[in-house]
């Protein structure tokens, strides 16, 4: 009988962890983190994109400085 009660207590504890008991639970945080990673992979803010944007900005800045000096 005690084993069943102990199992029920552990199940209740696990359920509270997963659901969050009014606070964001482990499962919800994992779902949000996964969705955030998926959204980040689809976005165009990767390292290669920022490198390209920086190179374009440097070229345009160089041209602006050369035109401004004359």
N, C-alpha and C positions, 0 to 999 in steps of 0.2 A: 504494500500500500504506500509506503514511503517513497519507493522508487517512482511510482506513478506521479506522486505529488512533486517530487524533485524534477521529473521530466516536464511537468506542466509549468513549473516555475521557470525553468530554463527556456522553454518555448515562449513564455510570456516576455522574458528578458530579451530574447532574440527578436521577437516581434516589435518590442519597443525600440530596439536599436535600428531595425529596418524602417519602421514607420516614422520614427523620430519623436513620438510622444509629444506632439505639438511643436517640436523644433524639427528642422530639416534632418532627415534620417540618412543613414549610410547609403541606402539604395538610391534615394533621391539625389544625393550629392554625386554619386557615381554616374547616374544618368545625365545630370547637368554637365559634368566634366566631359563625358563622352560626346555629348552634343556640341560642346564648345570646341573640342578637338576636331570634330567633323566640320564645323563651320569654318575653323581656321584653315583647314586644308583646302576648302573651296574658295577662300578669299584670295584677293590679289595682292596681299601685303607680305609676300614672301621675301626672303633675303635677296634673291636675284632681282626681283622687281625694284626693291629699294636701291640696290646697287646701280641699276639702270637709270633710275630717277636721279640719283646723285651725280652720275656721269653727265647726264643731260644738263643738270643745273650748273655743274662746273663749266661746261662748254658755253652755255649761255652767259654765265657770269664773266667768263674770259672775254667773250665778244662784247659785252656791255662795257667792260673796263676799257678795252681798246677803242671803242667808238667814243666813249666819254672823254678820253685823253686828247683827242684831236680836235 
